[in-house]
Amino acid sequence: MPGIDLLLATTARLRAPDGCPWDREQTHRTICDCLIEEVAELVQAIDRDDDANLREELGDLLFHVAMHAQMAAEAGKFTFDDVAREVNEKMVRRHPHVFGDGAKLGSADAVVTQWEQIKLKEKGAKKPTVFKELPPSLNTILTAREVWKQVRKKQLDAGATVDVAKVDAQANGLSEEEAGRRLFELVAACRDAGIDPDSALRRQTAKVVATAEARAALS
């Protein structure tokens, strides 16, 4: 039996009336924290180039997908097969340059642009937004990174909220080790100054977004 079928059978057995009491008590919400923890452990394995642990953590993450799908199936909402088929169809649909008769794309940036255009059309948005919607649960550093990525890509004007010249100067020759050192020192300085670095970054990112959106509306 294929591994995925074994996993789905095990998951269903754990959730059965005579299965595991803990697994039977869980809901989509109650295992959210566990899911976030598993993703963090997966990222750690990637950071360490630990292939054996990477395989294990991918399995743990896949089990969470199976659990959520099993819960949904029990409620008559959808199944694991529905999840797999839908994401496969989306990947094919959003890669017409690979699976369809779309024009061949020569760069990753072109692929991202096409992806966003197809997604916008699928969602039926009335008008494109300046910034693509990001999950509220995304951590502040990743949110800031994605916002800045869009500022650069779309050549948005963030006004005085960002010193672009300083960003360019600091990025020149910046290594991962040096970036980590600077970030740690800044977080440490925030702690000594009584500042919550997470809150400070979240507020600053919000200012960048608000300014860029306001200036884009005037252009």
Buried (B, 14 or more C-beta within 10 A) or exposed (E): EEEEEEBBEEBBEBBEEEBEEEBEEBEEEEBEEBBEEBBEBBEEBBEEEEEEBBEBBBEBBBBBBBBBBBBBBEEEEBBBEEBEEEEEEEEEEBBBBEEEEEEEBEEEEEBEEBEBEBBBEEEEEEEEEBBEEBEEEEBBBEBBEBBBEBBEEEEBBBEEBBEEEEEEEEEEEEEEEEEEEEEEEBBEEBEEEEEEBEEBBBEBBEBBBEBBBEBBEEE
